[in-house]
């Protein structure tokens, strides 16, 4: 699978970024967001969604090309995922491990992770997050 085949048109990606960001935010307010206008909320949702798409596309490319989940390149992307979660909260080891399992065991999360990405990517991400949590978090 070629990396440029992992995502669709720019317009679809932009729409999905807002949808992903909105779904990921839910009823949470990202750190430092305060009281935002609807347009500002949409901009925050788009940014969070775009960041998620960048991270998930990088994970998909590593997975599709057979890079191990504990490879330093994968672990760097997982570190970016961990930092991205800072929009919402700062997970410790136990909560990051629980999130990793949710990505695989909750159909809603698995679908969002694997939508237009290789099947099995949620398990790969879980394995990479597990390695990261045990080596970097307390």
N, C-alpha and C positions, 0 to 999 in steps of 0.2 A: 504494500500500500504506500503510495507516494504521499508525503506530508501535505502537498497542496490539494489532495483529494479528501482530506479530513474535514474540510469545512465547505459550506456552500457560498452563495452570493453574498456580497457585502451588505446589501439591503436586508437579507434574511438574518445575517449575523447581527446587524444593528438591532433589529426587532427582537431577536432572541437574547441579546445582551440585556435589553431592558426587561424582558420577561424573566430571565434568569436572575438578574439583580433584584427585581421585585419579589420573586419567589424566595430568594435567599435572604432578603431582608425581612420579609414577613411583617410582623408587627414590631420588629426591633428597630431602634434608631441607631445607625452607626455612630461610633464614637465621634464626638465633636460636631455632630450634625445639628444639634439644637432644633429650633423651630424653623422648618424649611417651607417654602412655598411649594405648590404642586410641581412647578417647573424645576425647582431645585431638587426635589425628591426624585424626579425622573432622571435628572443628571447624575445624582448619586447612584441610583439604581443602575443606570447605564455604565458608569465607571466600574462599579462592583461586578456587574455582569461581564464587561469587557476583560477585566482582570481575571475573572474565573475562566473565560473562554481562552485567554492566553495560556493560563496555567494548565487547563485541561487539554488543550491542543498540544502543548509540549509533552505532557504525560502520554498522550495518545501516540505521538511520534516515537517516543522512547519505547513504548510498549510494542508498537507495530514493527519496529526495527530490531526487536529482541534484546534491548538493553536491560540488564538485570535490575530488579527493584532496589537492590542495595548498592548499585553503581553510584559513584560520586555525582554523575550528571543527573541521575534521577533524584538523588538526595538533595541536590541544589534546588530542583523544582519543588520538591516537597517542602523545603525550607521556605520557599516563596509562598506556598499554600499556607503554611503555618503563619507566616507574617500577614497574609491576606485575611486570615481569620481574625486578626486584630481589629478589623472593622466592627466586630461583634463582641468578642471576648478573647481572653488569652488562656488557651487550654493548658492544663498541666498534662503529665503523661497519661494518667488514667482517663481523663476526658478526651484526649486526642485518640487514644486507643478505642474508646467507645464510639467516637465519630467514625473512625476507620471501619469498624464493624457495621455501623449503620449504613455506610455507603454501599455495602454489599448486601446486607440483610433486609433493608427497607426498600421495597420496590420503587417508591417515589424517588429516592436518592439514586438508586442504580439506574433508573430510566434517564434521569437528568444527566448523570455522568456519562452514560453510554449512548445517548442520543447522537446520532451521526458520528459516533466514535467506534472503535473496534470493540466487539463483544469480549468480555473478560477484563476490560480495562478497570472496572470497579475493584475487582479482586487484586489486580496489579497495584492500583493506588493504595488499597488497604495494606498490602504487604510492604509497600514503600513507606507508608505512614507508620507502620509498626516498627520497622527498622529505625526510622527517624526518632520515634518516641523513646525507644529503649536506649538509643545512643545519645540523644540530645536533651531530653526533658527529664524533669524530676516529678 
